Amino acid sequence: MPKSQIEDSMKEACVWLEGRALLEEEVSWLFQSKLPGWNWESVLAFMEQRGLLQKDKGIEQMGAGEEKIFSFFSSLRRWIGYNSPVSYRCRRCGATGTDIVLVSCARCEKDDCPYCRRCLGMGRSLGCTSYYIIPSFLSTSASEQPISAIQHILDGYPTLTTAQRTAAEAMLRFRREEKEPDEFLVWAVCGAGKTEVMFPLVYDAITTGCHVLWATPRRDVVLELAPRLAAAFPDFPLSVLHGASSEKWSLAPLVLATTHQALRFYRRFDLVIIDEVDAFPYHGDPMLPFAVQRARQLPGKTVYLTATPREEHRKRLVKPHYDSDFLPHVKIPVRYHGHPLPVPGNCRVSQLNDRLRQEKPIPELLSFFNQVAERDGQAFIFVASIARLAVLHRYIEQLAPEWQGKVETVHAADPERETKVRAMRAGTIRLLLTTTIMERGVTIGGVDVLVVQADASLFDEAALVQIAGRAGRSAACPDGTVLFLAEEITPHMKAAVRHIQEMNRLAAGGGV
């Protein structure tokens, strides 16, 4: 390829590649999709010569001199069955230790090629494949502007409640402040309308030429938010990224994605919004915070959204304002419709598990079903495992046969999950038996909520608060019933009730 042609190709390639972090095969896919017929290896080699990208191996050694030591002991490790070197790190996700394993590699024909199993779902990161980091070439930051500019933006959203407007203004001030801190937390009760609260901030960013990443751990939340963001910002392209999405290479300034998709970006976004920051799998998986924070520009801003902050964030909220670890924040303790959160009832049922399995009458459970039926309503019924879905489904068929044809089960691996959620919205399904996959990100007006075996270890305070937040979300039906059934009332169940009562107390007192 002539040099002049390579230069022209490089300029166009930069448009698609900037702000990305990609494995070799991902770069190849990009060129096949957007730049077919180009010699991508020549283009990237030219970009590397110009200092426009950084090329490394997918897996790097962590210390000098370790290669010889590693080679010397590799045969011994394989002989004794130990296959987890500690001297390597994945360039893409930061994994080390037992997350890096050795394999016999068909590509490089070595018996001890390291690869990362922690980010395997996003493509195989190997010690013999190239990994490209292409930073953004332009960065736009928000400069401080007079208060009148902020008020003008807020005036464009007249439907915001007083609490929502106060929170939106706090975030606008935060983004326009160029100095530290660079993180902000929004603690909003379930049903507070936190999505709408973010609209002024997103508008402020994209209308000033910034790139915004709205990331969330759950695909269900992405699917719920996508039409709302598209409707809120019709003049700006929206890119929606998750494991099953077909479009991976959009240049849209607003990107809505699962947190896993952040692994393919590098210093691209001026503003990062992490929705449901406390949710699985973001909480507890260091790969995802690593990926999301690396996707943010420096300087840039990060906003966390949650109804149930985890302990590490709560500790930062109460520190003095002058402490470098203090986390600026705002609380929205009231729902958008102004009604209090439904307070769960904790109900102890002796031998609950055995009676379910043996299909013996449980008055408290049957009473709940009768209550839903009397008002011609719907309900989410949560259980702790997929196996328990089948047990409860059989129980309802045997002891409450009037519900036959109106009950379905759903879980994360269910291929018909989205179809069933749509049927629930349409009213075709009246009782949806579910694992915690439905604990957040799904809004259906007028549902009641039941947690069966709420004393299971899976149901901690955060999960129970989120589950309770499915009820009473619409202004037309703000007083849903929430019931926790358990053989023993756990500290988490009590804490969830106290949490909701405290938010209602703050809301009644006008606190934000």
C-alpha positions as CSV (number, residue, x, y, z in Angstrom):
1,M,0.0,0.0,0.0
2,P,1.6,3.4,-1.0
3,K,2.5,5.7,1.8
4,S,0.1,8.4,0.8
5,Q,-2.8,5.9,0.8
6,I,-1.7,4.6,4.2
7,E,-1.8,8.2,5.5
8,D,-5.3,8.7,4.2
9,S,-6.3,5.4,5.6
10,M,-4.8,6.3,9.0
11,K,-6.8,9.5,9.2
12,E,-10.1,7.6,8.7
13,A,-9.0,4.8,10.9
14,C,-8.3,7.2,13.7
15,V,-11.9,8.3,13.7
16,W,-13.0,4.8,14.4
17,L,-10.2,3.7,16.7
18,E,-9.6,6.7,19.0
19,G,-10.6,6.0,22.6
20,R,-10.5,2.3,22.1
21,A,-8.6,-0.6,23.7
22,L,-8.8,-3.6,21.4
23,L,-7.4,-7.1,21.0
24,E,-5.9,-8.0,17.6
25,E,-9.0,-9.9,16.4
26,E,-11.3,-6.9,17.5
27,V,-9.2,-4.6,15.3
28,S,-9.6,-7.0,12.5
29,W,-13.4,-7.1,13.0
30,L,-13.5,-3.3,13.0
31,F,-11.7,-3.0,9.7
32,Q,-13.8,-5.7,8.1
33,S,-17.0,-4.0,9.3
34,K,-16.1,-0.3,8.6
35,L,-13.0,-0.2,6.5
36,P,-13.2,-3.3,4.3
37,G,-10.3,-4.0,1.9
38,W,-7.7,-2.1,3.9
39,N,-4.5,-3.7,5.2
40,W,-5.1,-3.0,8.8
41,E,-1.7,-4.3,9.9
42,S,0.0,-1.7,7.7
43,V,-2.3,1.1,8.9
44,L,-1.7,0.3,12.6
45,A,2.0,-0.1,12.1
46,F,2.1,3.4,10.6
47,M,0.0,4.8,13.5
48,E,2.4,3.2,15.9
49,Q,5.3,4.9,14.2
50,R,3.5,8.2,14.6
51,G,2.9,7.6,18.3
52,L,-0.8,7.4,17.8
53,L,-1.3,4.1,19.5
54,Q,0.4,1.8,22.0
55,K,0.9,-1.8,21.0
56,D,1.5,-4.6,23.6
57,K,0.8,-8.2,24.1
58,G,-2.6,-9.2,25.6
59,I,-0.7,-10.7,28.6
60,E,2.4,-9.0,30.0
61,Q,5.0,-10.1,32.5
62,M,4.9,-8.2,35.7
63,G,8.6,-8.1,36.6
64,A,12.0,-8.0,35.0
65,G,13.9,-11.2,34.9
66,E,10.8,-13.3,35.5
67,E,10.8,-14.8,32.0
68,K,13.8,-17.1,32.6
69,I,12.5,-18.2,36.0
70,F,9.1,-18.9,34.6
71,S,10.5,-20.9,31.7
72,F,12.7,-22.9,34.1
73,F,9.8,-24.0,36.2
74,S,7.1,-24.3,33.6
75,S,7.7,-28.1,33.0
76,L,7.7,-28.7,36.8
77,R,4.4,-26.8,37.2
78,R,2.7,-28.8,34.5
79,W,4.1,-32.1,35.9
80,I,2.6,-31.4,39.4
81,G,-0.6,-30.0,37.9
82,Y,-0.1,-26.3,38.9
83,N,-1.1,-24.1,36.0
84,S,-1.5,-20.7,37.6
85,P,1.5,-18.4,37.2
86,V,1.6,-15.3,39.4
87,S,4.0,-13.4,37.3
88,Y,1.6,-12.3,34.5
89,R,-1.0,-9.7,34.2
90,C,-3.8,-9.2,31.6
91,R,-3.4,-5.9,29.8
92,R,-7.1,-5.6,29.1
93,C,-8.7,-6.3,32.5
94,G,-5.8,-6.2,35.0
95,A,-6.2,-9.8,36.1
96,T,-3.2,-11.6,37.8
97,G,-2.6,-14.8,39.7
98,T,-4.9,-17.7,39.2
99,D,-7.0,-15.8,36.6
100,I,-4.0,-16.3,34.2
101,V,-3.6,-19.9,33.1
102,L,-1.3,-21.6,30.7
103,V,-2.5,-23.5,27.6
104,S,-1.1,-25.3,24.7
105,C,-1.7,-22.6,22.0
106,A,-2.5,-23.5,18.4
107,R,-1.7,-19.9,17.4
108,C,1.9,-19.7,18.6
109,E,2.4,-23.4,19.0
110,K,3.8,-23.1,22.5
111,D,2.8,-25.4,25.4
112,D,2.8,-22.6,28.0
113,C,1.1,-19.6,26.4
114,P,-0.7,-17.6,29.1
115,Y,-4.3,-16.4,28.6
116,C,-6.8,-14.6,30.9
117,R,-10.0,-16.4,31.9
118,R,-11.5,-13.5,33.8
119,C,-12.3,-11.5,30.7
120,L,-12.7,-14.5,28.4
121,G,-16.3,-13.6,27.7
122,M,-15.1,-10.6,25.8
123,G,-12.6,-12.6,23.6
124,R,-9.4,-14.4,24.5
125,S,-6.6,-12.2,25.7
126,L,-3.3,-14.2,25.1
127,G,0.3,-13.7,25.6
128,C,0.9,-14.2,21.9
129,T,-1.7,-11.8,20.5
130,S,-1.4,-8.0,20.1
131,Y,-3.3,-5.5,22.2
132,Y,-3.8,-2.0,21.0
133,I,-4.6,1.1,23.1
134,I,-5.6,4.2,21.1
135,P,-6.2,7.2,23.3
136,S,-8.6,10.0,22.3
137,F,-6.8,12.8,20.6
138,L,-9.2,15.6,21.7
139,S,-10.6,16.2,25.2
140,T,-13.4,18.5,26.0
141,S,-13.8,19.6,29.6
142,A,-16.5,21.7,31.3
143,S,-15.4,25.1,32.3
144,E,-16.9,27.0,35.1
145,Q,-19.9,29.0,34.0
146,P,-22.2,31.4,35.8
147,I,-25.1,30.1,37.7
148,S,-27.5,31.5,35.2
149,A,-26.2,29.0,32.6
150,I,-27.1,26.1,35.0
151,Q,-30.5,27.6,35.7
152,H,-31.1,27.9,32.0
153,I,-30.4,24.2,31.5
154,L,-32.7,23.2,34.4
155,D,-35.5,25.4,33.0
156,G,-35.5,23.1,30.1
157,Y,-36.8,20.3,32.4
158,P,-39.9,21.8,34.0
159,T,-41.3,18.4,35.1
160,L,-38.6,17.8,37.6
161,T,-39.8,17.8,41.2
162,T,-38.1,20.0,43.8
163,A,-36.0,17.1,45.0
164,Q,-35.0,16.1,41.5
165,R,-34.1,19.7,40.5
166,T,-32.0,20.1,43.6
167,A,-30.1,16.9,42.8
168,A,-29.7,17.9,39.1
169,E,-28.3,21.3,40.0
170,A,-25.8,19.7,42.4
171,M,-24.5,17.5,39.6
172,L,-24.3,20.3,37.1
173,R,-22.2,22.3,39.5
174,F,-20.0,19.2,40.1
175,R,-19.3,18.7,36.4
176,R,-18.5,22.3,35.8
177,E,-16.0,22.4,38.6
178,E,-12.6,21.6,37.0
179,K,-10.7,20.8,40.2
180,E,-11.1,17.8,42.4
181,P,-13.1,15.8,43.4
182,D,-13.9,13.8,40.3
183,E,-16.5,11.5,41.7
184,F,-20.1,12.2,42.8
185,L,-22.8,9.8,44.2
186,V,-26.6,10.1,43.8
187,W,-28.4,8.2,46.5
188,A,-32.0,8.0,45.2
189,V,-34.7,5.7,46.5
190,C,-36.2,3.2,44.0
191,G,-38.8,5.1,42.0
192,A,-37.3,8.5,42.6
193,G,-36.9,9.1,38.9
194,K,-33.1,9.1,38.9
195,T,-33.0,8.5,35.2
196,E,-34.8,11.8,34.5
197,V,-32.6,13.5,37.1
198,M,-29.6,12.7,34.9
199,F,-31.0,14.3,31.8
200,P,-29.8,17.9,32.5
201,L,-26.3,16.6,33.2
202,V,-26.2,14.5,30.0
203,Y,-27.6,17.3,28.0
204,D,-24.9,19.7,29.4
205,A,-22.2,17.3,28.4
206,I,-23.2,16.3,24.9
207,T,-24.1,19.8,23.8
208,T,-20.6,21.0,24.8
209,G,-19.0,18.3,22.6
210,C,-18.3,15.8,25.3
211,H,-18.6,12.0,25.1
212,V,-20.8,10.3,27.8
213,L,-20.8,6.7,28.9
214,W,-23.9,5.5,30.8
215,A,-22.9,2.1,32.1
216,T,-24.8,-0.4,34.2
217,P,-24.0,-4.0,35.2
218,R,-27.3,-5.5,34.0
219,R,-28.4,-6.0,30.4
220,D,-32.0,-5.7,31.5
221,V,-31.3,-2.1,32.7
222,V,-29.7,-1.3,29.4
223,L,-32.8,-2.5,27.5
224,E,-35.0,-0.6,29.9
225,L,-33.1,2.7,29.5
226,A,-32.4,2.6,25.8
227,P,-35.8,3.9,24.5
228,R,-36.0,6.4,27.3
229,L,-32.6,7.9,26.4
230,A,-33.4,7.9,22.7
231,A,-36.6,9.8,23.4
232,A,-34.9,12.3,25.7
233,F,-32.1,13.1,23.2
234,P,-33.5,12.7,19.7
235,D,-31.0,15.0,18.2
236,F,-28.0,13.0,19.3
237,P,-27.0,9.5,18.2
238,L,-27.2,6.8,20.9
239,S,-25.0,3.7,20.9
240,V,-26.4,0.7,22.8
241,L,-23.9,-1.9,23.7
242,H,-24.3,-5.3,25.4
243,G,-23.3,-8.9,24.7
244,A,-26.0,-9.5,22.1
245,S,-26.0,-6.1,20.4
246,S,-24.9,-6.2,16.7
247,E,-23.4,-2.7,16.5
248,K,-20.0,-2.4,18.3
249,W,-18.4,0.5,16.5
250,S,-20.8,3.5,16.7
251,L,-19.2,6.9,17.0
252,A,-22.2,8.3,19.0
253,P,-21.4,10.8,21.7
254,L,-23.8,9.0,24.1
255,V,-23.1,5.4,24.8
256,L,-25.4,3.2,26.9
257,A,-23.6,-0.1,27.8
258,T,-23.2,-2.9,30.2
259,T,-20.1,-2.4,32.3
260,H,-18.3,-5.3,30.5
261,Q,-18.4,-3.3,27.3
262,A,-16.1,-0.7,28.9
263,L,-13.2,-3.1,28.4
264,R,-13.1,-2.0,24.8
265,F,-12.6,1.7,25.5
266,Y,-9.7,3.8,26.7
267,R,-9.8,7.4,27.9
268,R,-12.7,8.1,25.6
269,F,-15.4,9.6,27.8
270,D,-15.5,12.9,29.5
271,L,-18.4,11.9,31.7
272,V,-19.1,8.4,33.0
273,I,-22.4,7.5,34.7
274,I,-22.4,4.2,36.6
275,D,-26.0,3.2,37.1
276,E,-26.8,0.6,39.8
277,V,-23.2,0.8,41.0
278,D,-23.9,-1.6,43.9
279,A,-25.3,-4.3,41.7
280,F,-23.9,-7.7,40.7
281,P,-21.6,-8.2,38.9
282,Y,-20.1,-4.7,39.1
283,H,-19.9,-4.9,42.9
284,G,-17.3,-7.5,43.9
285,D,-15.6,-7.9,40.5
286,P,-12.5,-5.6,40.4
287,M,-12.4,-6.1,36.6
288,L,-15.4,-3.9,36.0
289,P,-14.5,-0.8,38.0
290,F,-11.0,-1.1,36.4
291,A,-12.6,-1.1,32.9
292,V,-15.1,1.7,33.5
293,Q,-12.6,4.0,35.2
294,R,-10.0,3.4,32.4
295,A,-12.6,4.3,29.8
296,R,-12.9,7.8,31.3
297,Q,-10.8,10.8,30.1
298,L,-8.3,12.4,32.4
299,P,-9.5,14.8,33.5
300,G,-13.1,13.7,33.6
301,K,-16.0,13.1,36.0
302,T,-17.8,10.0,37.3
303,V,-21.3,9.9,38.8
304,Y,-22.5,6.9,40.7
305,L,-26.3,6.1,40.9
306,T,-27.7,3.8,43.5
307,A,-30.6,3.3,45.9
308,T,-28.5,1.1,48.2
309,P,-24.9,2.3,48.5
310,R,-22.4,-0.3,49.6
311,E,-20.3,0.1,52.8
312,E,-17.2,1.5,51.0
313,H,-19.2,4.4,49.6
314,R,-21.2,5.0,52.8
315,K,-17.9,5.4,54.8
316,R,-16.8,8.1,52.3
317,L,-20.1,10.0,52.6
318,V,-19.7,10.7,56.3
319,K,-16.1,11.9,56.1
320,P,-15.3,15.6,56.6
321,H,-15.6,17.7,53.4
322,Y,-11.9,18.6,53.5
323,D,-10.9,14.9,53.6
324,S,-9.5,13.8,50.2
325,D,-11.5,10.7,50.4
326,F,-14.8,12.5,51.0
327,L,-17.4,11.6,48.3
328,P,-19.7,14.5,47.3
329,H,-23.3,13.3,47.1
330,V,-26.9,14.1,47.1
331,K,-29.9,12.2,48.5
332,I,-33.3,11.9,46.9
333,P,-35.4,10.2,49.6
334,V,-38.8,10.7,47.9
335,R,-40.4,9.1,44.9
336,Y,-41.3,11.3,41.9
337,H,-45.0,10.9,42.7
338,G,-44.5,12.1,46.3
339,H,-45.9,9.0,48.0
340,P,-43.8,7.1,50.6
341,L,-42.1,3.8,49.9
342,P,-44.2,0.7,50.7
343,V,-42.7,-0.6,54.0
344,P,-42.2,-4.4,53.8
345,G,-43.8,-6.8,56.3
346,N,-41.5,-9.4,57.8
347,C,-43.4,-12.6,58.3
348,R,-42.1,-15.7,60.1
349,V,-43.4,-19.0,58.8
350,S,-42.4,-22.2,60.5
351,Q,-41.1,-25.0,58.3
352,L,-41.6,-22.9,55.2
353,N,-39.1,-24.8,53.1
354,D,-40.6,-28.2,54.0
355,R,-44.2,-27.1,53.5
356,L,-43.4,-25.7,50.1
357,R,-41.6,-28.9,49.0
358,Q,-44.4,-31.1,50.4
359,E,-47.1,-28.8,49.0
360,K,-48.8,-28.2,52.3
361,P,-51.0,-25.1,52.8
362,I,-49.1,-21.9,53.9
363,P,-51.9,-19.5,54.9
364,E,-49.6,-16.4,54.6
365,L,-48.6,-17.3,51.1
366,L,-52.1,-18.2,49.9
367,S,-53.4,-15.0,51.5
368,F,-51.0,-13.0,49.4
369,F,-52.2,-14.6,46.2
370,N,-55.8,-14.0,47.2
371,Q,-55.1,-10.3,47.8
372,V,-53.5,-9.9,44.4
373,A,-56.5,-11.7,42.8
374,E,-59.1,-9.6,44.6
375,R,-57.7,-6.4,43.1
376,D,-57.1,-8.0,39.7
377,G,-53.4,-7.2,40.1
378,Q,-50.0,-8.6,39.3
379,A,-47.0,-9.6,41.5
380,F,-43.3,-10.3,41.4
381,I,-42.4,-13.3,43.5
382,F,-38.7,-13.6,44.3
383,V,-36.8,-16.8,45.2
384,A,-33.2,-17.4,45.9
385,S,-32.4,-20.0,43.1
386,I,-33.5,-21.4,39.8
387,A,-34.3,-24.7,41.4
388,R,-36.7,-23.1,43.8
389,L,-38.6,-21.5,40.9
390,A,-39.9,-25.0,39.9
391,V,-40.8,-25.8,43.5
392,L,-42.9,-22.7,43.9
393,H,-44.5,-23.1,40.5
394,R,-45.7,-26.6,41.3
395,Y,-46.9,-25.3,44.7
396,I,-49.1,-22.7,43.0
397,E,-50.5,-25.1,40.5
398,Q,-51.5,-27.5,43.2
399,L,-52.8,-25.2,45.9
400,A,-53.9,-22.2,43.9
401,P,-55.1,-23.7,40.6
402,E,-57.1,-20.5,39.7
403,W,-53.7,-19.0,38.7
404,Q,-53.0,-21.6,36.0
405,G,-52.0,-20.0,32.7
406,K,-51.2,-16.8,34.5
407,V,-47.9,-17.7,36.1
408,E,-44.5,-17.8,34.6
409,T,-40.9,-18.2,35.8
410,V,-37.9,-16.3,34.7
411,H,-34.1,-16.2,35.4
412,A,-30.9,-14.9,33.9
413,A,-30.3,-17.8,31.5
414,D,-33.9,-17.9,30.3
415,P,-33.9,-17.4,26.5
416,E,-37.5,-16.0,26.7
417,R,-36.7,-13.6,29.5
418,E,-37.4,-10.4,27.5
419,T,-40.6,-11.9,26.0
420,K,-41.9,-12.7,29.5
421,V,-41.1,-9.2,30.8
422,R,-43.1,-7.8,27.8
423,A,-46.0,-10.1,28.6
424,M,-45.9,-9.0,32.2
425,R,-46.1,-5.4,31.1
426,A,-49.0,-6.3,28.9
427,G,-50.8,-8.0,31.7
428,T,-50.8,-11.4,30.1
429,I,-48.7,-12.8,33.0
430,R,-50.1,-12.0,36.4
431,L,-47.5,-13.7,38.7
432,L,-43.9,-13.7,37.6
433,L,-41.7,-16.0,39.7
434,T,-38.2,-14.8,39.4
435,T,-34.6,-14.9,40.8
436,T,-32.9,-11.6,41.7
437,I,-32.5,-10.9,38.0
438,M,-35.7,-8.7,38.3
439,E,-34.6,-6.9,41.5
440,R,-33.7,-3.8,39.6
441,G,-34.0,-2.0,36.3
442,V,-37.6,-3.2,35.5
443,T,-40.5,-0.8,36.2
444,I,-44.0,-2.1,36.0
445,G,-46.8,-0.1,37.6
446,G,-49.1,-1.5,40.2
447,V,-47.3,-4.7,41.1
448,D,-47.1,-6.3,44.6
449,V,-43.9,-8.0,45.8
450,L,-43.3,-11.2,47.7
451,V,-40.0,-12.7,48.7
452,V,-40.2,-16.4,49.5
453,Q,-37.4,-17.7,51.8
454,A,-36.2,-14.1,52.4
455,D,-33.7,-15.5,55.0
456,A,-31.6,-17.0,52.3
457,S,-28.0,-15.6,52.3
458,L,-28.5,-14.1,48.8
459,F,-31.0,-11.6,50.2
460,D,-28.9,-9.0,51.9
461,E,-30.1,-5.6,52.9
462,A,-29.4,-4.0,49.5
463,A,-31.1,-6.8,47.5
464,L,-34.2,-6.6,49.7
465,V,-34.4,-2.8,49.5
466,Q,-34.2,-3.1,45.7
467,I,-36.8,-5.8,45.5
468,A,-39.2,-3.8,47.7
469,G,-38.6,-0.9,45.4
470,R,-40.5,-2.8,42.6
471,A,-43.8,-2.0,44.3
472,G,-45.8,1.2,44.3
473,R,-43.8,2.8,41.5
474,S,-46.7,4.4,39.6
475,A,-48.6,7.4,40.7
476,A,-51.9,5.6,39.9
477,C,-50.9,2.7,42.3
478,P,-48.4,4.0,44.8
479,D,-49.3,1.8,47.7
480,G,-48.2,-1.7,46.7
481,T,-47.8,-4.6,49.2
482,V,-44.3,-5.9,50.0
483,L,-44.0,-9.1,52.1
484,F,-40.9,-11.0,53.2
485,L,-41.6,-14.7,54.1
486,A,-38.9,-16.6,56.1
487,E,-38.4,-19.3,58.6
488,E,-36.3,-16.8,60.6
489,I,-36.3,-13.0,60.5
490,T,-32.7,-12.1,59.6
491,P,-30.7,-9.0,60.5
492,H,-30.8,-8.1,56.7
493,M,-34.6,-8.3,56.7
494,K,-34.8,-5.9,59.7
495,A,-32.1,-3.6,58.2
496,A,-34.1,-3.4,54.9
497,V,-37.2,-2.3,56.7
498,R,-35.2,0.3,58.7
499,H,-33.6,1.6,55.6
500,I,-37.0,2.2,53.9
501,Q,-38.5,3.7,57.0
502,E,-35.5,6.1,57.3
503,M,-35.9,7.3,53.7
504,N,-39.6,7.9,54.3
505,R,-38.7,9.9,57.4
506,L,-36.3,12.0,55.4
507,A,-38.9,12.5,52.6
508,A,-41.5,13.6,55.1
509,G,-39.1,16.1,56.6
510,G,-38.2,17.6,53.2
511,G,-34.7,16.3,53.4
512,V,-32.6,15.9,50.2
